[in-house]
Amino acid sequence: MRPLTEEETRVMFEKIAKYIGENLQLLVDRPDGTYCFRLHNDRVYYVSEKILKLAASISGDKLVSLGTCFGKFTKTHKFRLHITALDYLAPYAKYKVWIKPGAEQSFLYGNHVLKSGLGRITENTCQYQGVVVYSMADIPLGFGVAAKSTQDCRKVDPMAIVVFHQADIGEYVRHEETLT
């Protein structure tokens, strides 16, 4: 368990900023204490400093995980967000997409969101902008990347992809043996 290097921090914050923008500061400076990011086995964990001090007595090879896994660094040093970060990204998301009840199951199986399944989209969403996907009942289902801008979504055909799938809460069931 070690702090992230400057390059790792930059790459991770750029990825998270795609989804929550300047609200990134609210993740670190929270009213209930100070939180930090730590790297362990190429995975980035979001943990309170209080728990981090308690975990200092555990050797690194015996430690499985600590706090909430936000994502992992690939072998090419790119950062990939995990679905476990959804609970922390959803409240601060700048751009949101709501999908119809009929399209929820398709999204939760790992498919992209089509225009026919789109319920609402935040105004001024740019193309390739990170978005958090919600059900119509305001339950966060996952996150993805906008394939089309808000203006393009209005005039595109119903079978066109409007949100590229990145992660969804169905991964808890599909990949339960590999999530840590």
Secondary structure as UniProt FT lines:
FT   STRAND          2..3
FT   HELIX           6..20
FT   HELIX           21..23
FT   HELIX           24..28
FT   STRAND          29..30
FT   TURN            31..32
FT   STRAND          33..40
FT   TURN            41..42
FT   STRAND          43..48
FT   HELIX           49..55
FT   TURN            56..57
FT   TURN            60..62
FT   STRAND          68..73
FT   TURN            75..76
FT   STRAND          79..81
FT   HELIX           83..85
FT   HELIX           86..89
FT   HELIX           90..92
FT   STRAND          96..99
FT   HELIX           101..108
FT   TURN            109..110
FT   STRAND          113..114
FT   HELIX           115..117
FT   STRAND          118..121
FT   TURN            123..124
FT   TURN            127..128
FT   STRAND          130..135
FT   TURN            136..137
FT   STRAND          140..146
FT   HELIX           150..155
FT   TURN            158..159
FT   STRAND          161..168
FT   TURN            169..170
FT   HELIX           171..174
FT   TURN            175..178
//
